[in-house]
Amino acid sequence: MSKKYFSLSAQNFIVLVSSYFAVVLNITFWRYICQKIEICNLNGVIFAVSLPFFIFITLYLFFSLIILPKIGKPLIAVLLVLSAAADYTMSNLGIIIDSDMVRNFAETNLREGADFITLRSVFYVFFLGIVPATAVFFTEIHFMSFAAELKQRLFRNALLLALLGCFAFTSYKEYVSFGRNHQEVRKYINTFNYIYAGGRYYQKQKNQNRKFVILDPAPRIDKPENGNIRLLILLVGETARAKNFSLCGYERETNPELKKQDIITFQNVTSCGTATAISLPCMFSAQPRRSFDISGAQFTENLLDIVQKTGYKVFWKDNDDGCKGVCKRVETADAKAGNKQPYCFGNYCHDDILLDGLNERIAAVKQDSVIVLHMMGSHGPTYFKRYPDKFKRFVPSCDTADLQRCTREQIVNTYDNTILYSDYIISSVIDILKQHPNLESSMLYV
């Protein structure tokens, strides 16, 4: 039995595809516009009315370049699926797509990525991406001769560019003002956002063979007068907000163990980013936060390199998804390896695994040392997996990766439980250090 095809001319197909992308696959963009736009006068009305045409025309011009015989349908099918996934990510996870987010995606492993796959996400991508992509596959596109097709496209594109010119003439100030006040708006325009972000990520990555920068060929740390062996345990947290620490003024008691310890709390600390792939390398870099460049950091000595060259023994134990290149030149261990019980379940381990064997390692210290413990911490969206049941004190909790199904109260409760558990881990490290008074020891959580 022969296949049945939908039949469309190339021009009508471009119009249909552009309309679908502009309306259906840019739901998050239009929601953002409705929240941010302010209509105070006639110019504001014209600006608001022109925006849908502006998005449609821009998409039309783009698709008119790539919808060609043989390659047009496969490209559109791929973009449909990618754009559906991108819109779901922005709409349901509150993520904006830029080069740093592309980097985070590229460096995410299957275990971490699986946390974001929910029944809701599967249905979203299936119905808005895969079903239309299948329809494209069964659509027969009629192209005219090369000369006739080119002539018609040039004519239509010229008319649309002229219309864009009219928008620019009548609403130029409104477009400039809105873009200046909401600079992130371009990151919400679906399809263009991840294509541009992917290009930026590629540009940053293409210098992989650049020369490695040595900051100090012979760094030195003075020995203490008492001659004691020094030990620093550096606890690297994950997705923990000072706002949710009772030590920092949070009204809910999330640090019951640490408040019993004699500690110093630094109140004014800011991360370089919301993605581990950026914030972690920055944490150990000599670069200032505001001008941090990840591509430069990858080929420059970091804090661990410098400390190791002074004669310290450096050890990194990881319970997250790697050190993002920070620990590549020091001794490392994957806490998740071996699925050790009772700490681990499947591909995850609770942060108790970082305490396992720590006392023995400290007892074996014979020289100045730094031990880095990379926590799973409050890594989302499956916050409920980050702590044992006995730390489920704030209820009701959100026990699913599909945060849209939970109330704000449930999400906050679950997140606060992760902070409560981290509080226990940090305090436990301090208690372990107290068992070794022969060492000049300290602990820093960041």
Steps between C-alpha positions, in 0.01 A plus 500: 500500500644838400562768760258790524655846498382847583580720208616863522694743292836602645376853569190383684709252694733781613199709609352207694828408670576864589154543651532183707840595637391859567184408689514146641873460565546846646245474781761591760607806301143630470439437869813701578387783269155513662663532843752768404334718237345829605248669270463864600428676169432448130867423428486228760194349329675504161807338656292224661307432178819492292682245719322186367566615144864572588552147637314338209692695237837425661418130509368511143824655372700234685294207374503630144876449510499140625183348352657363185457175306637193684626685809196712594279231655772335714615838633146609588428166668810533720422864585144408594615246758780723634272803523229304681760380753639854535158653560417235760831567676441875511132476589511230767849534646541877479824467299619751244715364220844653449850368431554414867182293504614323181829428675313360799294280268811381312673405825196331655514123519216257443433457873453871560306551179256225593381711794344745257303236309148484635171378357400863447819579307460189282141593408601862437782412261300220340191703413668834420817364342493138387141493365554812282840363392327179389243707308787680325646164401169405334463836327584529133655842431476631145793714390499704182801520274809651664463832320126531567539397867784745553310783332187444710693470827701813432181689421318384815803553720540854364138578586543359851824693552318813394230424757771457764632838393157650564499350849845644564386842380181512708615317815879531501511673840268241653707206369826656623354593838346158557821324396711723724275450802457125441833387356418134556201515260701367204577186701129418504450512121483128435709338228722806460601485867654153497648540150676820607598352838638190330709718270635700794583179686685367195700823473606470863596135456702525181810617689545163666866476397607834643814519713456418869572802721727456803411762761796431728784254422610475864228603749582479871302493824679582824506230764333575836733559793365203694581266211162325515366329190224709344180362354222685320178323413326693226132411469363605161124536522254475213207735431484623859359849553603719792138618500396159635766476772377591847864597572445779246168618643249256350196483728478120482755298701702325229836500682430343840834317509728776374360753744647281778848528347750781551506622140525814289229563241588719203186692406593655165598227253380472141541219249618558144199324356213261554663214306768278655696513174557873559479555874734218602800596280448865597513408869857374460614755243717808553264698275253745657137390497366780282753442220533122532569323170450124505713440189792679663455317830520161330856575387630676808627370832237504772512506880554124530792510255670779696443336838630166375820662370570643846532145634146439620338167425170569325215249479158549338205272582196552281135421565367727226566472127868578483723797569463665156876488446598653834644178646650352183859539630448375858406167659128430468241243600139450392290450812224338294723222367398161634150608602599462865222428746320642688588833339420430136189413303527449127709776346483728805665511839403713795778728622562269797725315256748789529530433875568130442871440557572867570613438858748236380635723223555785745676262744738402219599860417880535522550832319317828444182408313183625338201267473221620272156341543266581210144462626183413313341756731174650376530398137162526326245436370475175699554671834317219681782259409766707673436398860411189706144468626594604853579850369153539350398742774335773297178367350309468277785437259527481121596141427523525121726650234196665342501817710195633317289245686607638839400810688758764587475393865584140411800601289636731771450230764689245294781741423530596867531131586807484274653794690418329830684189380798703377511661844541154650777406254698821560468473877604134487822595319578748778438232765734260318774763487465553876610139548847590366641773728852424380421670168476871426160445338227716349187457293353731237157444342423701188 
